[in-house]
């Protein structure tokens, strides 16, 4: 499975950044108006994308790109579907977003992804000059923005993204665990 996250890799302990989101998750319908954290709605959309990946046997990871409050790209992992090792949700979403914006530079965009990005995707985030990255579950085995490396805000590189982790982490982690459990 290469760098696929394994069930044991899935963790919802994304650190201090995720504390607020755990209180906010899932209350779009029953929570008090105005109390839903702004990052929750786009992350819920990314989780919908993750579900779509599962339908064609891909590890359920979804990503959306938001600019000026609007979702301009929404994709999911298509590695198995396409046989393309680079077809991670983040890379596909960044490509779509750049096509939408008309330029490779996405410095006004926020990338939402249901699982902590890997090294390849963290590199793409830096190269796209993404302003902000919000992720769901932590990936201790392959995560490259906090867990194993901090590539997307390394001061030695020429771009640093703001990183927020742990948004709807439980939902993302549950989906991943169920996916791998069903394949055992
Ligand atoms: Zn990746």
Backbone and ligand atoms as CSV (ligand in chain L), in Angstrom:
chain,resi,resn,atom,element,x,y,z
A,1,UNK,N,N,0.821,-1.210,0.000
A,1,UNK,CA,C,0.000,0.000,0.000
A,1,UNK,C,C,0.855,1.260,0.000
A,2,UNK,N,N,2.170,1.084,-0.063
A,2,UNK,CA,C,3.031,2.256,-0.158
A,2,UNK,C,C,2.856,3.177,1.033
A,3,UNK,N,N,2.607,4.432,0.746
A,3,UNK,CA,C,2.512,5.416,1.810
A,3,UNK,C,C,1.089,5.592,2.300
A,4,UNK,N,N,0.209,4.665,1.924
A,4,UNK,CA,C,-1.155,4.788,2.429
A,4,UNK,C,C,-1.161,4.854,3.943
A,5,UNK,N,N,-2.008,5.690,4.478
A,5,UNK,CA,C,-2.125,5.676,5.938
A,5,UNK,C,C,-2.716,4.350,6.383
A,6,UNK,N,N,-2.252,3.843,7.492
A,6,UNK,CA,C,-2.768,2.599,8.034
A,6,UNK,C,C,-3.702,2.928,9.178
A,7,UNK,N,N,-4.553,1.962,9.550
A,7,UNK,CA,C,-5.493,2.252,10.645
A,7,UNK,C,C,-4.784,2.749,11.892
A,8,UNK,N,N,-3.633,2.163,12.171
A,8,UNK,CA,C,-2.929,2.582,13.378
A,8,UNK,C,C,-2.350,3.983,13.238
A,9,UNK,N,N,-2.253,4.433,11.976
A,9,UNK,CA,C,-1.695,5.763,11.751
A,9,UNK,C,C,-2.705,6.851,12.053
A,10,UNK,N,N,-3.955,6.481,12.035
A,10,UNK,CA,C,-4.991,7.492,12.165
A,10,UNK,C,C,-5.126,7.970,13.598
A,11,UNK,N,N,-5.039,9.221,13.756
A,11,UNK,CA,C,-5.149,9.789,15.085
A,11,UNK,C,C,-5.920,11.087,15.001
A,12,UNK,N,N,-6.651,11.359,16.019
A,12,UNK,CA,C,-7.387,12.624,16.028
A,12,UNK,C,C,-6.712,13.646,16.938
A,13,UNK,N,N,-5.590,13.238,17.504
A,13,UNK,CA,C,-4.907,14.177,18.381
A,13,UNK,C,C,-4.013,15.072,17.548
A,14,UNK,N,N,-4.601,16.076,16.980
A,14,UNK,CA,C,-3.881,16.942,16.051
A,14,UNK,C,C,-3.180,18.079,16.765
A,15,UNK,N,N,-3.189,18.065,18.041
A,15,UNK,CA,C,-2.490,19.108,18.770
A,15,UNK,C,C,-3.430,20.220,19.195
A,16,UNK,N,N,-2.853,21.268,19.661
A,16,UNK,CA,C,-3.640,22.341,20.258
A,16,UNK,C,C,-4.520,23.037,19.240
A,17,UNK,N,N,-4.086,23.031,17.969
A,17,UNK,CA,C,-4.859,23.728,16.950
A,17,UNK,C,C,-6.277,23.174,16.807
A,18,UNK,N,N,-6.437,21.904,17.111
A,18,UNK,CA,C,-7.719,21.280,16.849
A,18,UNK,C,C,-8.716,21.374,17.992
A,19,UNK,N,N,-8.339,21.958,19.079
A,19,UNK,CA,C,-9.193,21.921,20.254
A,19,UNK,C,C,-10.570,22.536,20.001
A,20,UNK,N,N,-10.589,23.678,19.361
A,20,UNK,CA,C,-11.856,24.378,19.149
A,20,UNK,C,C,-12.755,23.603,18.197
A,21,UNK,N,N,-12.137,22.981,17.187
A,21,UNK,CA,C,-12.959,22.354,16.165
A,21,UNK,C,C,-13.716,21.158,16.707
A,22,UNK,N,N,-13.147,20.487,17.701
A,22,UNK,CA,C,-13.829,19.301,18.204
A,22,UNK,C,C,-15.127,19.687,18.892
A,23,UNK,N,N,-15.149,20.868,19.440
A,23,UNK,CA,C,-16.389,21.333,20.043
A,23,UNK,C,C,-17.391,21.756,18.979
A,24,UNK,N,N,-16.865,22.193,17.834
A,24,UNK,CA,C,-17.743,22.774,16.821
A,24,UNK,C,C,-18.273,21.743,15.849
A,25,UNK,N,N,-17.624,20.562,15.785
A,25,UNK,CA,C,-17.981,19.677,14.684
A,25,UNK,C,C,-19.397,19.136,14.780
A,26,UNK,N,N,-19.984,18.961,13.621
A,26,UNK,CA,C,-21.256,18.272,13.532
A,26,UNK,C,C,-22.463,19.066,13.995
A,27,UNK,N,N,-22.282,20.323,14.328
A,27,UNK,CA,C,-23.428,21.041,14.871
A,27,UNK,C,C,-24.028,22.027,13.884
A,28,UNK,N,N,-23.775,21.773,12.593
A,28,UNK,CA,C,-24.359,22.666,11.592
A,28,UNK,C,C,-25.886,22.638,11.684
A,29,UNK,N,N,-26.427,21.470,12.032
A,29,UNK,CA,C,-27.876,21.351,12.051
A,29,UNK,C,C,-28.474,21.679,13.426
A,30,UNK,N,N,-27.777,21.226,14.478
A,30,UNK,CA,C,-28.417,21.355,15.780
A,30,UNK,C,C,-27.737,22.375,16.696
A,31,UNK,N,N,-26.650,22.952,16.256
A,31,UNK,CA,C,-25.965,23.920,17.097
A,31,UNK,C,C,-26.644,25.274,17.047
A,32,UNK,N,N,-26.252,26.126,17.951
A,32,UNK,CA,C,-26.804,27.473,17.951
A,32,UNK,C,C,-26.289,28.239,16.737
A,33,UNK,N,N,-27.116,29.050,16.130
A,33,UNK,CA,C,-26.687,29.804,14.945
A,33,UNK,C,C,-25.458,30.659,15.257
A,34,UNK,N,N,-24.543,30.686,14.336
A,34,UNK,CA,C,-23.372,31.531,14.495
A,34,UNK,C,C,-22.262,30.892,15.295
A,35,UNK,N,N,-22.487,29.693,15.802
A,35,UNK,CA,C,-21.446,29.071,16.608
A,35,UNK,C,C,-20.604,28.072,15.840
A,36,UNK,N,N,-20.959,27.830,14.583
A,36,UNK,CA,C,-20.171,26.902,13.785
A,36,UNK,C,C,-18.884,27.594,13.357
A,37,UNK,N,N,-17.797,26.957,13.659
A,37,UNK,CA,C,-16.503,27.502,13.268
A,37,UNK,C,C,-16.429,27.628,11.745
A,38,UNK,N,N,-15.894,28.724,11.224
A,38,UNK,CA,C,-15.887,28.939,9.774
A,38,UNK,C,C,-15.215,27.825,8.981
A,39,UNK,N,N,-14.258,27.150,9.589
A,39,UNK,CA,C,-13.548,26.098,8.865
A,39,UNK,C,C,-14.347,24.790,8.780
A,40,UNK,N,N,-15.411,24.683,9.544
A,40,UNK,CA,C,-16.140,23.416,9.601
A,40,UNK,C,C,-16.912,23.146,8.309
A,41,UNK,N,N,-17.552,24.161,7.763
A,41,UNK,CA,C,-18.367,23.952,6.559
A,41,UNK,C,C,-17.530,23.486,5.373
A,42,UNK,N,N,-16.429,24.159,5.045
A,42,UNK,CA,C,-15.602,23.640,3.945
A,42,UNK,C,C,-15.004,22.273,4.250
A,43,UNK,N,N,-14.689,21.995,5.512
A,43,UNK,CA,C,-14.148,20.674,5.830
A,43,UNK,C,C,-15.225,19.606,5.657
A,44,UNK,N,N,-16.467,19.932,5.963
A,44,UNK,CA,C,-17.563,18.989,5.738
A,44,UNK,C,C,-17.678,18.667,4.245
A,45,UNK,N,N,-17.461,19.673,3.417
A,45,UNK,CA,C,-17.472,19.448,1.969
A,45,UNK,C,C,-16.309,18.531,1.555
A,46,UNK,N,N,-15.167,18.737,2.170
A,46,UNK,CA,C,-14.014,17.872,1.880
A,46,UNK,C,C,-14.298,16.428,2.308
A,47,UNK,N,N,-15.026,16.264,3.408
A,47,UNK,CA,C,-15.401,14.916,3.853
A,47,UNK,C,C,-16.355,14.264,2.856
A,48,UNK,N,N,-17.244,15.053,2.247
A,48,UNK,CA,C,-18.111,14.517,1.181
A,48,UNK,C,C,-17.258,13.996,0.026
A,49,UNK,N,N,-16.223,14.756,-0.308
A,49,UNK,CA,C,-15.301,14.316,-1.368
A,49,UNK,C,C,-14.600,13.013,-0.976
A,50,UNK,N,N,-14.193,12.939,0.283
A,50,UNK,CA,C,-13.511,11.725,0.758
A,50,UNK,C,C,-14.401,10.499,0.577
A,51,UNK,N,N,-15.674,10.663,0.880
A,51,UNK,CA,C,-16.633,9.562,0.699
A,51,UNK,C,C,-16.679,9.112,-0.758
A,52,UNK,N,N,-16.585,10.059,-1.668
A,52,UNK,CA,C,-16.635,9.741,-3.099
A,52,UNK,C,C,-15.433,8.891,-3.512
A,53,UNK,N,N,-14.278,9.115,-2.892
A,53,UNK,CA,C,-13.079,8.320,-3.204
A,53,UNK,C,C,-13.303,6.857,-2.860
A,54,UNK,N,N,-13.973,6.647,-1.756
A,54,UNK,CA,C,-14.218,5.301,-1.266
A,54,UNK,C,C,-15.025,4.485,-2.270
A,55,UNK,N,N,-15.895,5.157,-3.025
A,55,UNK,CA,C,-16.768,4.462,-3.976
A,55,UNK,C,C,-15.970,3.774,-5.075
A,56,UNK,N,N,-14.783,4.267,-5.386
A,56,UNK,CA,C,-13.971,3.567,-6.388
A,56,UNK,C,C,-12.712,2.950,-5.772
A,57,UNK,N,N,-12.799,2.604,-4.503
A,57,UNK,CA,C,-11.741,1.835,-3.874
A,57,UNK,C,C,-10.511,2.624,-3.476
A,58,UNK,N,N,-10.616,3.951,-3.531
A,58,UNK,CA,C,-9.479,4.762,-3.100
A,58,UNK,C,C,-9.589,5.121,-1.630
A,59,UNK,N,N,-8.435,5.256,-0.991
A,59,UNK,CA,C,-8.398,5.686,0.410
A,59,UNK,C,C,-9.178,7.004,0.520
A,60,UNK,N,N,-10.153,7.065,1.434
A,60,UNK,CA,C,-11.021,8.247,1.498
A,60,UNK,C,C,-10.345,9.490,2.056
A,61,UNK,N,N,-9.813,10.280,1.155
A,61,UNK,CA,C,-9.251,11.587,1.493
A,61,UNK,C,C,-9.829,12.585,0.502
A,62,UNK,N,N,-10.327,13.695,1.020
A,62,UNK,CA,C,-10.901,14.730,0.162
A,62,UNK,C,C,-10.267,16.078,0.439
A,63,UNK,N,N,-10.327,16.967,-0.562
A,63,UNK,CA,C,-9.740,18.300,-0.405
A,63,UNK,C,C,-10.587,19.323,-1.154
A,64,UNK,N,N,-10.704,20.507,-0.582
A,64,UNK,CA,C,-11.339,21.615,-1.287
A,64,UNK,C,C,-10.450,22.844,-1.154
A,65,UNK,N,N,-10.558,23.729,-2.150
A,65,UNK,CA,C,-9.842,25.005,-2.116
A,65,UNK,C,C,-10.889,26.114,-2.074
A,66,UNK,N,N,-10.703,27.031,-1.123
A,66,UNK,CA,C,-11.637,28.135,-0.932
A,66,UNK,C,C,-10.911,29.451,-1.193
A,67,UNK,N,N,-11.592,30.316,-1.957
A,67,UNK,CA,C,-11.055,31.651,-2.238
A,67,UNK,C,C,-12.208,32.636,-2.122
A,68,UNK,N,N,-12.006,33.694,-1.363
A,68,UNK,CA,C,-13.059,34.693,-1.133
A,68,UNK,C,C,-14.354,34.048,-0.640
A,69,UNK,N,N,-14.212,33.055,0.205
A,69,UNK,CA,C,-15.387,32.408,0.780
A,69,UNK,C,C,-16.087,31.422,-0.132
A,70,UNK,N,N,-15.568,31.212,-1.329
A,70,UNK,CA,C,-16.198,30.298,-2.275
A,70,UNK,C,C,-15.312,29.086,-2.534
A,71,UNK,N,N,-15.944,27.915,-2.629
A,71,UNK,CA,C,-15.212,26.705,-3.000
A,71,UNK,C,C,-14.926,26.757,-4.496
A,72,UNK,N,N,-13.659,26.800,-4.873
A,72,UNK,CA,C,-13.303,26.868,-6.293
A,72,UNK,C,C,-12.753,25.534,-6.808
A,73,UNK,N,N,-12.527,24.578,-5.907
A,73,UNK,CA,C,-12.078,23.253,-6.334
A,73,UNK,C,C,-12.444,22.250,-5.253
A,74,UNK,N,N,-12.869,21.071,-5.651
A,74,UNK,CA,C,-13.220,20.005,-4.704
A,74,UNK,C,C,-12.870,18.671,-5.359
A,75,UNK,N,N,-11.918,17.976,-4.781
A,75,UNK,CA,C,-11.453,16.716,-5.384
A,75,UNK,C,C,-11.207,15.668,-4.299
A,76,UNK,N,N,-11.008,14.445,-4.753
A,76,UNK,CA,C,-10.679,13.380,-3.815
A,76,UNK,C,C,-9.562,12.517,-4.394
A,77,UNK,N,N,-9.023,11.690,-3.523
A,77,UNK,CA,C,-7.948,10.778,-3.901
A,77,UNK,C,C,-8.387,9.896,-5.071
A,78,UNK,N,N,-7.598,9.869,-6.137
A,78,UNK,CA,C,-7.924,9.067,-7.327
A,78,UNK,C,C,-6.753,8.176,-7.728
A,79,UNK,N,N,-5.937,7.827,-6.763
A,79,UNK,CA,C,-4.742,7.058,-7.111
A,79,UNK,C,C,-5.084,5.697,-7.700
A,80,UNK,N,N,-6.009,4.974,-7.063
A,80,UNK,CA,C,-6.400,3.658,-7.591
A,80,UNK,C,C,-7.189,3.819,-8.886
A,81,UNK,N,N,-8.062,4.792,-8.919
A,81,UNK,CA,C,-8.928,5.011,-10.087
A,81,UNK,C,C,-8.110,5.289,-11.334
A,82,UNK,N,N,-7.065,6.104,-11.186
A,82,UNK,CA,C,-6.302,6.551,-12.353
A,82,UNK,C,C,-4.958,5.842,-12.495
A,83,UNK,N,N,-4.498,5.150,-11.445
A,83,UNK,CA,C,-3.173,4.553,-11.481
A,83,UNK,C,C,-2.063,5.586,-11.437
A,84,UNK,N,N,-2.397,6.769,-10.991
A,84,UNK,CA,C,-1.431,7.874,-10.954
A,84,UNK,C,C,-0.952,8.077,-9.518
A,85,UNK,N,N,0.352,7.848,-9.259
A,85,UNK,CA,C,0.846,7.977,-7.875
A,85,UNK,C,C,0.743,9.394,-7.325
A,86,UNK,N,N,0.575,10.380,-8.190
A,86,UNK,CA,C,0.478,11.768,-7.709
A,86,UNK,C,C,-0.966,12.231,-7.566
A,87,UNK,N,N,-1.920,11.344,-7.786
A,87,UNK,CA,C,-3.330,11.769,-7.797
A,87,UNK,C,C,-3.924,11.859,-6.393
A,88,UNK,N,N,-3.209,12.483,-5.489
A,88,UNK,CA,C,-3.740,12.762,-4.158
A,88,UNK,C,C,-4.750,13.907,-4.252
A,89,UNK,N,N,-5.701,13.908,-3.329
A,89,UNK,CA,C,-6.771,14.908,-3.343
A,89,UNK,C,C,-6.228,16.338,-3.400
A,90,UNK,N,N,-5.184,16.604,-2.623
A,90,UNK,CA,C,-4.650,17.966,-2.552
A,90,UNK,C,C,-4.073,18.420,-3.891
A,91,UNK,N,N,-3.294,17.546,-4.513
A,91,UNK,CA,C,-2.664,17.912,-5.793
A,91,UNK,C,C,-3.744,18.186,-6.846
A,92,UNK,N,N,-4.749,17.306,-6.898
A,92,UNK,CA,C,-5.816,17.480,-7.883
A,92,UNK,C,C,-6.597,18.772,-7.623
A,93,UNK,N,N,-6.868,19.045,-6.354
A,93,UNK,CA,C,-7.619,20.260,-6.012
A,93,UNK,C,C,-6.808,21.520,-6.326
A,94,UNK,N,N,-5.496,21.474,-6.061
A,94,UNK,CA,C,-4.656,22.639,-6.368
A,94,UNK,C,C,-4.595,22.873,-7.875
A,95,UNK,N,N,-4.543,21.805,-8.652
A,95,UNK,CA,C,-4.543,21.958,-10.120
A,95,UNK,C,C,-5.830,22.610,-10.591
A,96,UNK,N,N,-6.952,22.125,-10.071
A,96,UNK,CA,C,-8.246,22.706,-10.465
A,96,UNK,C,C,-8.336,24.170,-10.036
A,97,UNK,N,N,-7.871,24.454,-8.833
A,97,UNK,CA,C,-7.941,25.824,-8.324
A,97,UNK,C,C,-7.099,26.770,-9.180
A,98,UNK,N,N,-5.914,26.316,-9.565
A,98,UNK,CA,C,-5.042,27.148,-10.407
A,98,UNK,C,C,-5.696,27.392,-11.770
A,99,UNK,N,N,-6.345,26.366,-12.306
A,99,UNK,CA,C,-7.038,26.539,-13.587
A,99,UNK,C,C,-8.168,27.546,-13.435
A,100,UNK,N,N,-8.842,27.492,-12.290
A,100,UNK,CA,C,-9.948,28.422,-12.028
A,100,UNK,C,C,-9.431,29.860,-11.895
A,101,UNK,N,N,-8.355,30.018,-11.150
A,101,UNK,CA,C,-7.805,31.352,-10.899
A,101,UNK,C,C,-7.092,31.877,-12.146
A,102,UNK,N,N,-6.549,30.961,-12.944
A,102,UNK,CA,C,-5.831,31.370,-14.148
A,102,UNK,C,C,-4.353,31.586,-13.899
A,103,UNK,N,N,-3.868,31.088,-12.762
A,103,UNK,CA,C,-2.465,31.281,-12.399
A,103,UNK,C,C,-2.072,30.232,-11.382
A,104,UNK,N,N,-0.783,29.878,-11.376
A,104,UNK,CA,C,-0.321,28.870,-10.427
A,104,UNK,C,C,-0.276,29.396,-8.993
A,105,UNK,N,N,-0.256,30.715,-8.839
A,105,UNK,CA,C,-0.072,31.276,-7.507
A,105,UNK,C,C,-1.424,31.360,-6.778
A,106,UNK,N,N,-1.521,30.640,-5.672
A,106,UNK,CA,C,-2.805,30.553,-4.951
A,106,UNK,C,C,-2.693,31.209,-3.571
A,107,UNK,N,N,-2.064,32.373,-3.536
A,107,UNK,CA,C,-1.784,33.008,-2.247
A,107,UNK,C,C,-3.021,33.582,-1.564
A,108,UNK,N,N,-4.165,33.589,-2.253
A,108,UNK,CA,C,-5.407,34.051,-1.611
A,108,UNK,C,C,-6.299,32.878,-1.223
A,109,UNK,N,N,-5.747,31.678,-1.272
A,109,UNK,CA,C,-6.579,30.478,-1.103
A,109,UNK,C,C,-6.277,29.730,0.199
A,110,UNK,N,N,-7.312,29.053,0.679
A,110,UNK,CA,C,-7.167,28.107,1.781
A,110,UNK,C,C,-7.456,26.706,1.254
A,111,UNK,N,N,-6.569,25.775,1.565
A,111,UNK,CA,C,-6.768,24.368,1.213
A,111,UNK,C,C,-7.285,23.619,2.440
A,112,UNK,N,N,-8.413,22.956,2.271
A,112,UNK,CA,C,-8.962,22.088,3.319
A,112,UNK,C,C,-8.752,20.656,2.883
A,113,UNK,N,N,-8.193,19.842,3.768
A,113,UNK,CA,C,-7.979,18.429,3.429
A,113,UNK,C,C,-8.263,17.587,4.666
A,114,UNK,N,N,-8.887,16.428,4.430
A,114,UNK,CA,C,-9.393,15.636,5.555
A,114,UNK,C,C,-8.305,14.914,6.335
A,115,UNK,N,N,-7.123,14.735,5.718
A,115,UNK,CA,C,-5.996,14.062,6.382
A,115,UNK,C,C,-4.743,14.929,6.213
A,116,UNK,N,N,-3.925,14.952,7.200
A,116,UNK,CA,C,-2.686,15.734,7.136
A,116,UNK,C,C,-1.926,15.421,5.851
A,117,UNK,N,N,-1.512,16.448,5.099
A,117,UNK,CA,C,-0.830,16.227,3.819
A,117,UNK,C,C,0.501,15.485,3.960
A,118,UNK,N,N,0.822,14.713,2.912
A,118,UNK,CA,C,2.102,14.014,2.842
A,118,UNK,C,C,3.183,14.974,2.332
A,119,UNK,N,N,4.393,14.477,2.178
A,119,UNK,CA,C,5.508,15.322,1.737
A,119,UNK,C,C,5.268,15.877,0.327
A,120,UNK,N,N,4.750,15.037,-0.565
A,120,UNK,CA,C,4.486,15.507,-1.932
A,120,UNK,C,C,3.483,16.659,-1.924
A,121,UNK,N,N,2.412,16.482,-1.181
A,121,UNK,CA,C,1.365,17.500,-1.163
A,121,UNK,C,C,1.822,18.755,-0.423
A,122,UNK,N,N,2.608,18.583,0.621
A,122,UNK,CA,C,3.158,19.747,1.317
A,122,UNK,C,C,4.041,20.543,0.363
A,123,UNK,N,N,4.803,19.839,-0.473
A,123,UNK,CA,C,5.620,20.518,-1.482
A,123,UNK,C,C,4.762,21.278,-2.472
A,124,UNK,N,N,3.672,20.663,-2.896
A,124,UNK,CA,C,2.759,21.331,-3.826
A,124,UNK,C,C,2.141,22.572,-3.185
A,125,UNK,N,N,1.844,22.473,-1.900
A,125,UNK,CA,C,1.264,23.614,-1.165
A,125,UNK,C,C,2.231,24.792,-1.159
A,126,UNK,N,N,3.514,24.496,-0.898
A,126,UNK,CA,C,4.522,25.567,-0.893
A,126,UNK,C,C,4.682,26.146,-2.292
A,127,UNK,N,N,4.755,25.266,-3.286
A,127,UNK,CA,C,4.953,25.744,-4.659
A,127,UNK,C,C,3.762,26.533,-5.186
A,128,UNK,N,N,2.584,26.255,-4.668
A,128,UNK,CA,C,1.385,26.993,-5.079
A,128,UNK,C,C,1.184,28.256,-4.242
A,129,UNK,N,N,2.038,28.451,-3.236
A,129,UNK,CA,C,1.937,29.635,-2.366
A,129,UNK,C,C,0.591,29.720,-1.660
A,130,UNK,N,N,0.072,28.566,-1.276
A,130,UNK,CA,C,-1.213,28.536,-0.581
A,130,UNK,C,C,-1.100,29.289,0.744
A,131,UNK,N,N,-2.064,30.146,1.026
A,131,UNK,CA,C,-1.984,30.986,2.223
A,131,UNK,C,C,-2.205,30.185,3.502
A,132,UNK,N,N,-3.126,29.237,3.422
A,132,UNK,CA,C,-3.584,28.592,4.650
A,132,UNK,C,C,-3.946,27.149,4.349
A,133,UNK,N,N,-3.577,26.258,5.257
A,133,UNK,CA,C,-3.915,24.841,5.118
A,133,UNK,C,C,-4.649,24.410,6.381
A,134,UNK,N,N,-5.825,23.839,6.193
A,134,UNK,CA,C,-6.611,23.311,7.311
A,134,UNK,C,C,-6.784,21.824,7.074
A,135,UNK,N,N,-6.337,21.001,8.014
A,135,UNK,CA,C,-6.499,19.564,7.824
A,135,UNK,C,C,-7.300,18.938,8.962
A,136,UNK,N,N,-7.763,17.719,8.710
A,136,UNK,CA,C,-8.584,17.013,9.684
A,136,UNK,C,C,-7.743,16.133,10.578
A,137,UNK,N,N,-7.705,14.828,10.241
A,137,UNK,CA,C,-6.970,13.879,11.066
A,137,UNK,C,C,-5.465,14.028,10.881
A,138,UNK,N,N,-4.747,13.769,11.937
A,138,UNK,CA,C,-3.288,13.718,11.896
A,138,UNK,C,C,-2.849,12.389,11.278
A,139,UNK,N,N,-1.742,12.425,10.524
A,139,UNK,CA,C,-1.188,11.182,9.976
A,139,UNK,C,C,0.238,10.987,10.483
A,140,UNK,N,N,0.374,10.293,11.618
A,140,UNK,CA,C,1.704,10.139,12.231
A,140,UNK,C,C,2.688,9.368,11.361
A,141,UNK,N,N,2.184,8.578,10.388
A,141,UNK,CA,C,3.063,7.767,9.550
A,141,UNK,C,C,3.558,8.512,8.310
A,142,UNK,N,N,2.843,9.503,7.850
A,142,UNK,CA,C,3.228,10.170,6.595
A,142,UNK,C,C,3.001,11.672,6.607
A,143,UNK,N,N,2.413,12.194,7.646
A,143,UNK,CA,C,2.084,13.623,7.684
A,143,UNK,C,C,3.329,14.491,7.619
A,144,UNK,N,N,3.284,15.492,6.747
A,144,UNK,CA,C,4.492,16.291,6.499
A,144,UNK,C,C,4.288,17.786,6.744
A,145,UNK,N,N,3.182,18.141,7.412
A,145,UNK,CA,C,3.060,19.546,7.811
A,145,UNK,C,C,3.156,19.723,9.327
A,146,UNK,N,N,3.067,18.594,10.069
A,146,UNK,CA,C,3.252,18.635,11.509
A,146,UNK,C,C,3.911,17.369,12.041
A,147,UNK,N,N,3.416,16.200,11.623
A,147,UNK,CA,C,3.811,14.965,12.306
A,147,UNK,C,C,5.272,14.581,12.093
A,148,UNK,N,N,5.671,14.374,10.827
A,148,UNK,CA,C,7.045,13.947,10.541
A,148,UNK,C,C,7.932,15.123,10.145
A,149,UNK,N,N,7.353,16.039,9.422
A,149,UNK,CA,C,8.070,17.238,8.970
A,149,UNK,C,C,7.140,18.427,9.147
A,150,UNK,N,N,7.708,19.617,8.981
A,150,UNK,CA,C,6.874,20.821,8.986
A,150,UNK,C,C,7.177,21.582,7.706
A,151,UNK,N,N,6.968,20.892,6.590
A,151,UNK,CA,C,7.408,21.417,5.299
A,151,UNK,C,C,6.667,22.672,4.858
A,152,UNK,N,N,5.408,22.789,5.230
A,152,UNK,CA,C,4.598,23.878,4.672
A,152,UNK,C,C,4.789,25.206,5.394
A,153,UNK,N,N,5.516,25.204,6.508
A,153,UNK,CA,C,5.846,26.491,7.129
A,153,UNK,C,C,7.290,26.500,7.651
A,154,UNK,N,N,8.139,25.799,6.904
A,154,UNK,CA,C,9.570,25.780,7.232
A,154,UNK,C,C,10.173,27.144,6.898
A,155,UNK,N,N,10.789,27.794,7.881
A,155,UNK,CA,C,11.324,29.148,7.636
A,155,UNK,C,C,12.432,29.200,6.592
A,156,UNK,N,N,13.023,28.040,6.248
A,156,UNK,CA,C,14.089,28.038,5.244
A,156,UNK,C,C,13.548,28.119,3.823
A,157,UNK,N,N,12.275,27.817,3.652
A,157,UNK,CA,C,11.679,27.878,2.316
A,157,UNK,C,C,11.143,29.285,2.047
A,158,UNK,N,N,10.836,29.525,0.769
A,158,UNK,CA,C,10.455,30.886,0.390
A,158,UNK,C,C,8.959,31.158,0.567
A,159,UNK,N,N,8.228,30.192,1.068
A,159,UNK,CA,C,6.817,30.432,1.365
A,159,UNK,C,C,6.422,29.626,2.592
A,160,UNK,N,N,5.615,30.227,3.423
A,160,UNK,CA,C,5.101,29.535,4.597
A,160,UNK,C,C,3.588,29.697,4.650
A,161,UNK,N,N,2.906,28.585,4.779
A,161,UNK,CA,C,1.450,28.609,4.910
A,161,UNK,C,C,1.083,28.582,6.389
A,162,UNK,N,N,-0.051,29.195,6.705
A,162,UNK,CA,C,-0.604,29.037,8.052
A,162,UNK,C,C,-1.202,27.633,8.135
A,163,UNK,N,N,-0.922,26.936,9.224
A,163,UNK,CA,C,-1.386,25.548,9.364
A,163,UNK,C,C,-2.352,25.428,10.539
A,164,UNK,N,N,-3.501,24.816,10.266
A,164,UNK,CA,C,-4.471,24.518,11.317
A,164,UNK,C,C,-4.828,23.045,11.211
A,165,UNK,N,N,-4.744,22.301,12.300
A,165,UNK,CA,C,-5.060,20.874,12.263
A,165,UNK,C,C,-6.229,20.523,13.156
A,166,UNK,N,N,-6.810,19.352,12.917
A,166,UNK,CA,C,-7.801,18.796,13.825
A,166,UNK,C,C,-9.245,19.180,13.559
A,167,UNK,N,N,-9.525,19.821,12.413
A,167,UNK,CA,C,-10.906,20.223,12.128
A,167,UNK,C,C,-11.700,19.018,11.599
A,168,UNK,N,N,-12.747,18.643,12.289
A,168,UNK,CA,C,-13.549,17.437,11.985
A,168,UNK,C,C,-12.648,16.200,11.904
A,169,UNK,N,N,-11.656,16.168,12.751
A,169,UNK,CA,C,-10.691,15.063,12.746
A,169,UNK,C,C,-11.348,13.724,13.046
A,170,UNK,N,N,-12.312,13.710,13.965
A,170,UNK,CA,C,-12.956,12.441,14.327
A,170,UNK,C,C,-13.698,11.840,13.137
A,171,UNK,N,N,-14.386,12.681,12.373
A,171,UNK,CA,C,-15.136,12.207,11.208
A,171,UNK,C,C,-14.190,11.613,10.172
A,172,UNK,N,N,-13.096,12.326,9.917
A,172,UNK,CA,C,-12.123,11.857,8.933
A,172,UNK,C,C,-11.486,10.550,9.378
A,173,UNK,N,N,-11.088,10.508,10.624
A,173,UNK,CA,C,-10.429,9.330,11.166
A,173,UNK,C,C,-11.361,8.119,11.146
A,174,UNK,N,N,-12.626,8.329,11.499
A,174,UNK,CA,C,-13.600,7.227,11.491
A,174,UNK,C,C,-13.770,6.662,10.091
A,175,UNK,N,N,-13.835,7.545,9.105
A,175,UNK,CA,C,-14.012,7.102,7.724
A,175,UNK,C,C,-12.808,6.272,7.264
A,176,UNK,N,N,-11.625,6.718,7.615
A,176,UNK,CA,C,-10.412,5.995,7.231
A,176,UNK,C,C,-10.344,4.638,7.925
A,177,UNK,N,N,-10.660,4.627,9.208
A,177,UNK,CA,C,-10.613,3.362,9.951
A,177,UNK,C,C,-11.619,2.374,9.384
A,178,UNK,N,N,-12.824,2.831,9.062
A,178,UNK,CA,C,-13.862,1.955,8.507
A,178,UNK,C,C,-13.422,1.416,7.145
A,179,UNK,N,N,-12.785,2.273,6.362
A,179,UNK,CA,C,-12.303,1.859,5.033
A,179,UNK,C,C,-11.310,0.718,5.164
A,180,UNK,N,N,-10.335,0.872,6.049
A,180,UNK,CA,C,-9.302,-0.159,6.189
A,180,UNK,C,C,-9.848,-1.411,6.883
A,181,UNK,N,N,-10.780,-1.227,7.796
A,181,UNK,CA,C,-11.384,-2.368,8.477
A,181,UNK,C,C,-12.152,-3.244,7.485
A,182,UNK,N,N,-12.830,-2.603,6.532
A,182,UNK,CA,C,-13.628,-3.338,5.538
A,182,UNK,C,C,-12.746,-4.125,4.581
A,183,UNK,N,N,-11.486,-3.746,4.477
A,183,UNK,CA,C,-10.578,-4.406,3.525
A,183,UNK,C,C,-9.780,-5.513,4.166
A,184,UNK,N,N,-9.936,-5.662,5.476
A,184,UNK,CA,C,-9.169,-6.722,6.134
A,184,UNK,C,C,-9.790,-8.072,5.891
L,1,ZN,ZN,ZN,-0.339,13.677,-0.533
